[in-house]
Amino acid sequence: MINIQGGSDSGELVIQRDPFGIIRSKKASRSILFCLVLCLALPSFAQDDLELSNCPEGYELAPERHVIKVTDEMPSWPGCEKVEFLAYREDCTYKEVARFVRENLVIPENARDMGLEGEVWIRFVVQENGCFSNISISKSLGGHTGWTAQKLVRSMPYWNPGYKTGYFFPVQVSIPILFELNK
């Protein structure tokens, strides 16, 4: 065990190397603990106002165990159900989502100031009536981009639900939201 001790105005700094070769600092451990507590507390304040669903009040969401990821027909954007072939219907949905994002996305000032660009991935469940639930961030860029993408998905119109073996099912969907500063 190696001990290196030194004094400072705010207290003693003790750095130790344990038998496994890991260097530890008592002062750093307290800082890490403080940061951990702070990081766990802040998201709970930040998400109080955000509804993770756009389903009508009182709508009974399907239990999580009934949510599927593979279907005979994936959920589609309103109007895309008129497209005859499934592959083209999915293409129609991708194009309509991209159009909606282009027309409605407002890049947060924090993200703009930080120069953040790229994709934010949002995961949600399209329920049997087409509303969305469990809207969550799979990948964010920081600078409030994840929250902004969640809010954008919440504002989308209800989709046509997915179905399998002739029945509507809640289906999990993931979509990218592209943040571009040159917009």
PASEBA-338684 format. One line per field, with one value per residue (C-alpha): residue number from 1; x, y, z. Coordinates in steps of 0.001 Angstrom, whole numbers, plus 500000, padded with zeros to 6 digits. Layout:
<drenses>
kolkol	[NUM / ...] $
xx	[X / ...] $
yy	[Y / ...] $
zz	[Z / ...] $
</drenses>
This chain:
<drenses>
kolkol	[1 / 2 / 3 / 4 / 5 / 6 / 7 / 8 / 9 / 10 / 11 / 12 / 13 / 14 / 15 / 16 / 17 / 18 / 19 / 20 / 21 / 22 / 23 / 24 / 25 / 26 / 27 / 28 / 29 / 30 / 31 / 32 / 33 / 34 / 35 / 36 / 37 / 38 / 39 / 40 / 41 / 42 / 43 / 44 / 45 / 46 / 47 / 48 / 49 / 50 / 51 / 52 / 53 / 54 / 55 / 56 / 57 / 58 / 59 / 60 / 61 / 62 / 63 / 64 / 65 / 66 / 67 / 68 / 69 / 70 / 71 / 72 / 73 / 74 / 75 / 76 / 77 / 78 / 79 / 80 / 81 / 82 / 83 / 84 / 85 / 86 / 87 / 88 / 89 / 90 / 91 / 92 / 93 / 94 / 95 / 96 / 97 / 98 / 99 / 100 / 101 / 102 / 103 / 104 / 105 / 106 / 107 / 108 / 109 / 110 / 111 / 112 / 113 / 114 / 115 / 116 / 117 / 118 / 119 / 120 / 121 / 122 / 123 / 124 / 125 / 126 / 127 / 128 / 129 / 130 / 131 / 132 / 133 / 134 / 135 / 136 / 137 / 138 / 139 / 140 / 141 / 142 / 143 / 144 / 145 / 146 / 147 / 148 / 149 / 150 / 151 / 152 / 153 / 154 / 155 / 156 / 157 / 158 / 159 / 160 / 161 / 162 / 163 / 164 / 165 / 166 / 167 / 168 / 169 / 170 / 171 / 172 / 173 / 174 / 175 / 176 / 177 / 178 / 179 / 180 / 181 / 182 / 183] $
xx	[500000 / 501401 / 500281 / 500889 / 499638 / 499604 / 497829 / 495642 / 493379 / 490250 / 491576 / 493990 / 494335 / 495126 / 495997 / 496401 / 497213 / 495418 / 496815 / 495163 / 496975 / 493932 / 494691 / 492124 / 491701 / 489543 / 488854 / 487959 / 485655 / 483650 / 483487 / 482347 / 479671 / 478446 / 478302 / 476480 / 473825 / 473451 / 473172 / 470491 / 468492 / 468478 / 466687 / 463764 / 463291 / 463771 / 461138 / 458300 / 456499 / 456992 / 454208 / 455633 / 452452 / 450049 / 447211 / 443892 / 443394 / 441867 / 443014 / 444086 / 447586 / 448449 / 450639 / 454342 / 454364 / 451919 / 454149 / 455721 / 458612 / 458020 / 454667 / 453015 / 452468 / 454327 / 452520 / 452352 / 451909 / 448309 / 447595 / 450338 / 447887 / 446586 / 449914 / 449419 / 452800 / 454124 / 457692 / 456405 / 454128 / 457140 / 459003 / 456003 / 456088 / 459820 / 459323 / 456344 / 458191 / 461176 / 458850 / 457141 / 460526 / 461771 / 458622 / 458261 / 461654 / 462961 / 466588 / 467115 / 469282 / 471626 / 472257 / 472752 / 475245 / 477152 / 477148 / 475425 / 474385 / 473421 / 470704 / 468658 / 466905 / 463468 / 461715 / 457959 / 455032 / 452243 / 449128 / 446153 / 444359 / 447474 / 448479 / 452017 / 453154 / 456486 / 458215 / 461872 / 465289 / 467536 / 470383 / 470767 / 473292 / 472853 / 471851 / 468139 / 468006 / 466506 / 463769 / 463017 / 462766 / 460430 / 458229 / 458195 / 457115 / 454376 / 453029 / 452801 / 449369 / 448217 / 449600 / 447827 / 448453 / 450484 / 448918 / 449887 / 447784 / 444787 / 444793 / 446031 / 448906 / 450941 / 454236 / 457562 / 459066 / 462413 / 462978 / 465885 / 465329 / 467992 / 469342 / 471042 / 472251 / 472190 / 468427] $
yy	[500000 / 503383 / 506458 / 509966 / 512648 / 516350 / 519208 / 521852 / 524658 / 522547 / 519501 / 516652 / 514825 / 511129 / 509131 / 505381 / 502550 / 499386 / 495850 / 495679 / 498791 / 501060 / 504585 / 506009 / 509447 / 510082 / 513632 / 512501 / 509826 / 512488 / 514569 / 511580 / 510773 / 514383 / 514337 / 511011 / 512303 / 515485 / 513571 / 511301 / 514181 / 516576 / 514372 / 513935 / 517712 / 518108 / 515553 / 516524 / 518528 / 516074 / 513632 / 510433 / 509750 / 511526 / 509085 / 510514 / 510723 / 507526 / 505422 / 502052 / 501316 / 497748 / 495958 / 496061 / 492299 / 492710 / 495167 / 493557 / 494592 / 492399 / 492485 / 491524 / 495234 / 497972 / 501111 / 503773 / 507516 / 508673 / 508469 / 505926 / 503051 / 503823 / 502719 / 499187 / 497514 / 497224 / 498218 / 501387 / 502034 / 501984 / 504273 / 506630 / 506639 / 507473 / 510323 / 511747 / 511586 / 513372 / 516038 / 516524 / 516879 / 519416 / 521509 / 521357 / 520853 / 523864 / 523346 / 524272 / 527312 / 525195 / 522786 / 525670 / 527372 / 524100 / 523411 / 520040 / 518237 / 514653 / 512113 / 511721 / 508352 / 508181 / 504944 / 504770 / 502372 / 502881 / 501659 / 499887 / 503215 / 504847 / 507026 / 506910 / 505784 / 505126 / 507858 / 507582 / 508724 / 505973 / 508282 / 512003 / 514668 / 516653 / 520316 / 519457 / 517657 / 514494 / 516391 / 518397 / 515204 / 513617 / 516701 / 516612 / 512949 / 513735 / 516362 / 513963 / 512862 / 509378 / 506683 / 503713 / 500852 / 497793 / 494391 / 490782 / 487760 / 490010 / 491786 / 495212 / 495148 / 497817 / 497988 / 499456 / 501843 / 503691 / 506735 / 509130 / 512867 / 514761 / 517970 / 520196 / 523712 / 524881 / 524543] $
zz	[500000 / 498976 / 500897 / 499633 / 501959 / 501533 / 503190 / 501620 / 502746 / 502417 / 504250 / 503862 / 500576 / 500902 / 497782 / 498159 / 495793 / 496885 / 496406 / 492952 / 491729 / 491806 / 492956 / 495345 / 496838 / 499886 / 498803 / 495273 / 496678 / 498490 / 495297 / 493272 / 495863 / 495776 / 491945 / 491976 / 494393 / 492349 / 489049 / 490480 / 491945 / 488967 / 486408 / 488792 / 488863 / 485116 / 484093 / 486430 / 483739 / 480860 / 480095 / 478640 / 476702 / 474365 / 475076 / 476259 / 480002 / 481308 / 478326 / 479677 / 478407 / 477524 / 480080 / 479186 / 478607 / 475695 / 473815 / 470749 / 468504 / 465453 / 463685 / 460434 / 459864 / 461727 / 462901 / 460197 / 459838 / 459228 / 455495 / 454805 / 455322 / 451805 / 450308 / 448990 / 449615 / 453173 / 452245 / 450583 / 453561 / 455901 / 453495 / 453517 / 457335 / 457420 / 454940 / 456842 / 460175 / 458590 / 457156 / 460524 / 462246 / 459655 / 460045 / 463840 / 465488 / 467383 / 468377 / 472048 / 472707 / 474876 / 471985 / 469565 / 471921 / 472352 / 468590 / 469034 / 465858 / 465175 / 465874 / 469017 / 469189 / 470780 / 471682 / 472258 / 472138 / 469607 / 471428 / 469822 / 469301 / 467753 / 470712 / 472123 / 475562 / 477282 / 475263 / 476258 / 475105 / 473730 / 472696 / 473308 / 472380 / 475604 / 475689 / 476170 / 472804 / 474325 / 476133 / 472969 / 470880 / 473465 / 473368 / 469552 / 469476 / 471985 / 469575 / 466593 / 465400 / 466384 / 464082 / 462570 / 465015 / 464131 / 463968 / 464036 / 463082 / 462441 / 465831 / 466857 / 469326 / 471099 / 469192 / 470299 / 467746 / 467664 / 465474 / 464951 / 465314 / 463362 / 464920 / 462323 / 463093 / 459457 / 459449] $
</drenses>
